[in-house]
Amino acid sequence: MNPELFAISPVDGRYARHSKPLSAFFSEYALIQYRVRVEIEYFIALCEMPLPQLADFPKDKFNDLRDIYLDFDEASALRVKEIEKTTNHDVKAVEYLIKEKMEALGVSKWSEFVHFGLTSQDINNTAVPLSIAEALEEVYIPLLGEVVVTLQQLVNEWEDIPMLARTHGQPASPTRLGKEFEVFVERIDQQLRQIRHIPMSAKFGGATGNFNAHTVAYPDTDWHAFGNYFVNEVLGLQRSQPTTQIEHYDNMAALFDAMKRINTILVDLDRDVWTYISMDYFKQKIKEGEVGSSAMPHKVNPIDFENSEGNLGIANALYEHLAAKLPISRMQRDLTDSTVLRNVGVPLAHTIIGFNNTLKGLGKLIVNRDAFEADLEKNWAVVAEAIQTILRREGYPKPYEALKDLTRTNSVINGEAISVFINGLNVSDDVKAELRQITPSNYTGQ
């Protein structure tokens, strides 16, 4: 059976080739593995403290313990699911798996210090942000970087191509194609810098955030200092304190909001390029055997940009819900965050699909220089701004009004009409010569 044919979500079906790299971070298998990792590292940290009862734990067994998550396999994940059928608790099932593995290693004497003093959210609220942090570094940021690099290459390639700008859908002061794409590079860079400054926060402090169980067992230990060391140094996250039973999720919400803004920037890009294709500014490379339309043989539809826009829109709807929902919990906690948190990989998957399709679409673009030049030539009226600005400089009376009369009372504004207008101006020959040098193609600013 082909699982892609029977998947409910296109993320795991039609688009599985795009989302596959994320399974190492957000699948059920990955969540179990991350939980095992946190539990093992916590136990080792207790040994290194050491707690009195763990002082004689053989240090040479640390690598064997770490191999439980480093060499984690499908059989181990299935064993956790089997245990969960009895416990009806996913984190407790992880604890029992580790105890089984410790028994096999001959260190079961110390196994009751696995999950010592913790609640399930100490594991979930470290495992999930750890998975997000590593997914960002290994999948999201490299792919987004590829988008930015591709855009920057197009900026450089198209740097000197003049184009007619449009504001409010109307012809406006000319610009350059490369500069218009550079705008998107700058916008993405700004948001990416913000993402890198958002802390990956994690909760770690027992049943209600106060290390109650830890303190009653070892009242002379500074458990908050230990918690800070474990979360900040061992896991590489940032411990939130004080907390309730769960993480605040405020920083996670900030992350999702920032990722949503990046998607919105790319939707803006997708729509602009789609429009330029419809205006014939771009042709698209044709791949042999591909069909643009089931009915119209001549068509090459801009489907990559449409696909990207659709997937980024779905991602943003989910990011918005996650950012709005996760920071809200009744009193010390309710369970709504748990089921919602299991979906963090879904918007990331749609985001990755969107990035890949934008990249694919950008790779097909062929500049139609004739269309750019023809559009500029049809719109000589846009140099009116340039002419009236120089006339202002020269102290010419009411230059704006003079150009407004010219552009609004003449049905055809072309190079010849502009030349006739310049000839009739009461200015020096040098100024007239300066004005005659202005064309829609060279009036592009800096």
N, C-alpha and C positions, 0 to 999 in steps of 0.2 A: 504493500500500500504506500502510495506517495503521500506523505503527511501534508505537503503543500496544497494538495487538492482538497483536503478535508479540514484545513485550518479555518477557524471562525474569523480570525483577524487577518487582513492582508499583510500585516507586519510579519506574521509567521507563515504566510502562504505566498501570495504573488510576489511580495517584495522581500522574501526571506534572504535573498542574496545580499541585500543591503543591510539588513538588521542583524545578520548572523554574528558579526563581531561583538555585538552587545550581549549576546547570550552568556558570555564569560563573566558578565557583571550583574545582569538583572533576571536571569532565569531562576526557576525554583532551585535548580542544581547550584547555581552561583550563590544564592542567598544562604543555602545550607553551608556551603564551603566557607563563606565569609563569617558565618556564625561560629563554625568550628575554629576558624583562625583566631577570632577574638577570644573565645573560651580558652584556647591553648596558651595564647600570649598572656592572658590574665593569670593563669595558673603559674606560668614561668615567672611572671613578675612577682607573685606572692612568694615563690621559692627564693628569688633573688633578694627579697626584702631583708632577711627572710622572716616569715612567721616561725615562731619556735617549733611548731610541729612539722615544719617543712625544711628545717635547717639541715637534716640529714638526707634530703632527696638527692639522688645521684645526678650531679650536673651533666655527666656524660650522656644522660638520657634526654637532654633538652632537644638535641637534633632529631632524635627518634620521635619525640612529641610533635615537633614542627612538621615532620614528614607526614603526620596524620592529615594536615591540610595541604601541604605542598604536593603530596602524592595522592590527593583526594581523587576518587574515581566514582564511576556511576554505581558500582556495587555498594559503596559506602553511603551514597545519597539514597539509594533504594532501601538500605538498612534503616536509615533515619525515618523514611516514610513508613516502613513496616512498624517500627517502634511507636510512631505517632498514632497508628491505628489503635493502640492500647492506651497511650497517655492522653490522646486528644489534645496534645499541646506540642507545638512544633519545636520550641526552644528546649523544652524538657527532653524531647527525643534526641536532640543534639547532645545534651549533657550525658544521656545514657550511652550513646554511641561512643563518646570519648572514654567513658568509664570502661566499656568493653575493650576498647583499644589499649587502655592502660593495663588492663588485666593481661592482655596478650603480651605486653611488654614487661610484665613482672613488676609493675609499680602500682598495683591496685591499693596498696597500703595507704597511699596518699590521695586516693581518688575522690574522697569526700570534700576535698578543697577545690574540685572543679565546680564552677558556678557558686563559689562560697559567698554567701551574703548578698547575692545579686537577685534582681528581678529580670524578667525577660526583656524589658525595654533597655536595660543596660547593654544587652547584646544587640538588640535590633537597632537601637539608636547610635550604635558605633559601627555595626556591620553595614548598614545602609549608606550612611555618609561616606564610609570608606569605599564602598563600591562605586558611588557616584564620583568621588574624587578620582579614582583610578580610571573610570570610564572616560572622564573628561580628558585626562592626560593622555590616554592611550588611543582613544577613538575620536572623540568630539573635537578637541582642539587641533589635532593634526589634520582632520578633514576640513575643518573651517579654515585652517591655515592654507590648505590647498585651494580653497575657493578664493581667498584673498590674494594668493600668489598668481592665480590665473587671471583675476581681475587686474592686478598690477601689470601683468604682461600685456594685457589688452590696452591698458592706459598708455603704456610706453609705445605700443605699436600704432595706436590711433591718436597720438599726441597732437599731431598737426592737421588733423582732418576737421575743417570747419563745418559746422552744421547750424541749421536754423533752430533756434530755441523756441519753445512754446510755453507761454504762461497763460493760464486760464484757457488753454486750448488754442490760443491765437498766436500768430507769428510775433516773435520778440527778438531782442538783441541777440545776434549770433553768438555761438559758443563753440567749443571744440569737443569732439566725440570723446577723446581721451580724458578730458577734464570731467565730463559728466559721469564717466565710470569711476574716476578717482574719488568722487563724492562718496560712493558706496564703500570704497576701501577705507576712507577716513572714518565713516560712521561705524563700520564693523570694528575697526581698530579701537575706537573709543570704548565700545561696549565690551570688547574682549579684555581690555585693561581693567574695567570694573569687575568682570567675573574673577579675574586673578586676585583681586583684593577682597573678595567675599570669603570669610572664614568658613571652613567645613566644620561646623559645630556638632558636638556630640554630647549626649547626656550620659553620666556615669555616677551613680550615687545611691543605689539601693532602692527599696520599695517606694519611697516618697522623696528621694533625693537627699536624704540626710545621713546616709550610711548608718542607719539605726542598728541593723544586725551586726555590721562590722564593729561598731563602737561598743555594743554590749559584750561582744566576745573579746575584743582587744581595746579597752578604753584608753590606753596610753598611746595608741598609734594615731598619728595625724593622717586620717584617711582622705581628707581633702587633698593634702599634699601628694599622697599616693595616687589618687584619682587623676590629678593634674599631670603627674609624671606618666602614668599609663596611657592616658588619652593623647596628651600632647607630644610626648617623646616616643613612646613605643609605637602607637598607631599613626602618629603624624597628623592628628586632627586637633581641634581646639575644644577643650572641655567647657561646657556652659555651667555656670553656677551663680546663684542657687537655681535649682530646678524643682519641678514636681516629679512625678514618676516618669515623665517623658520629656524629650527635648522640646525646646520652645518652637523650633522650626522657623524662626524668623529669618535666620540667615539662609536657610534652604529656600524659603519663599523669595528672598532677594535674588538668589541664584536663578530660580525659575523665571522671575520677572525679567532678569537680564537676558536670559536665553530667549525669552519671548520677544524682547526688543530686537535681538539679532535676526530672529525669524521674520519679524515685521519689516526690517530693512531689506531682507532678501525677497520678500513678497513685493516690496516696492520695486526692486530691481527686476524681478520676473515680469511685472506688469509693464514696466517701461520697455524692456526688450521686446516683449510680446507686441507692444504698440509699434515699435520701430520696425518689426518684421511686417506688420500689417501695412505700414507706410512704404514698404519696399526698400527701406534703408539697409536692411540685411537680407541676404539670401541664406539658405541653409544647405549645408553639405548633405548630399543624398547618399545613403548606404544602399548598395545593390540588394534588391529583394524586398526592401521595406515598402510599405504601402502607407501613403499619407491619408487617404480617405477611402472608405469602402465603396463609395459611389462616384467620386470625382477624381479621375486619374491624374489630373494636373496638380493636385494639392500636395503641399508639404507643410503639414500643420505644426505649429510651435508647441507640440505636446509636452516637451521636457519642461518648459517653463510653466505650463498649466499643471502638470503633475506636481512640480515643486510647490507651486502656490497652494494647491489643495492639501498636500501633506503638511506643509508648514502651518496652514490654518488649523488643521486638526490638532497638531502639536500645541499650538498656542491656546486652543480651548482647554486642553488638559493642563498645560502649565498654569493657566489662570485659575482653574479649579484647585490644583495642588497648592498654589500660593495663597489662595483665599481660605482653604479648608484646614490645612495642616496646623497653622498657628492657633487654632481654636480647639479647646478641649475643656469639657465640663470639670470644674474643680481640679482635683489632683490628676485625673485622667479619665477619659472614656476610650472606647476601642475604635472610634471612627478613624483615627489616624492610621491604625494598623492595616486595615483593608485598603485604604487609599494609598498608603506608602508602597504597597506591592505593585502599584502601577507606574512608578517613576520611570521605568524603562520604556514605557509605551510612547510618551511624547518624545523621548530621546530617539526612539526608533523612527518615528515619523519625521523627526528633524533630520536624521541621517539620510533618509530617503529623499527629503527635499534638497539637502546639500548636493547629493549625488546627481540628481536630475538637473539642478542648476548648472553644475559642472558639465554635464553631458550637453546641455543646450548651448552653453558658452563655446564649447568645443566645435559646434557645428556652424557658428556664425561666419559669414563671408560679407565683408563690407561692399555695398553697392555704391561706389563713389559717384556714379552718374546721378543717382537719385538725390544724394546730398547736394551736389552742385546744381541740379535742376531746381530743387526746392529753394535754394538761396537765390538763384537767378529770377525766380518768380516773385520774390518778395523784397524788392529794392526799397520798399517803404520803411524797412527796419533801420536804414541808415539815417532816417530823419532825426533820430535821437543824437547821432554823432554830429550832424550838421548844425542842429540847433545849439548843441553844447559849445562848439567852436564859435558860433555867432555870439553866444553869451559872453564868451571870453573876449571877443572883439568889441563888446559894447553895442552890438547891433540891436535896434529897437524891436521888442516883442518877437524874438526869434521863435519861441514855442508856438505862438499863434500863427506865425507865417507858415511853419511846417505843418501845423494842424490843418490849415486851409488847403495846403498842397495835397496832403495825403487823404483828406476826406472829400475833397471836391472833384478829384480826378479818378476816373474809373480804372485807369491803367497807370500804375507807377512802376516804371522800368528805368533802366540806366539812362535812356535818352531823356525821359521826363525829369529826372534828377539833374542831368546836365543842363537842360534848359532853365531849370529853376536857379541853379548856381550862376549861370550866365547873367541872369537878371538881378542878382544881388548887388547892392551898393557897397561893395567891399573891395579891397585891393586885389590886384591880380595874383599876388602871392597867396592870399587867403583862398581865392578861387582855385588856384592850383592845388593847394592843400586839400580842399574839399573834394576835388575831382579824384584824388587818390583813394578816397574811401569807397569800398565796395562791400557787399554783404559777406564776401568770402574772407576779407581781411579785417573786418570790424569785429574782432573776437576777444579783445582785451588782453590781459596778461595770463 
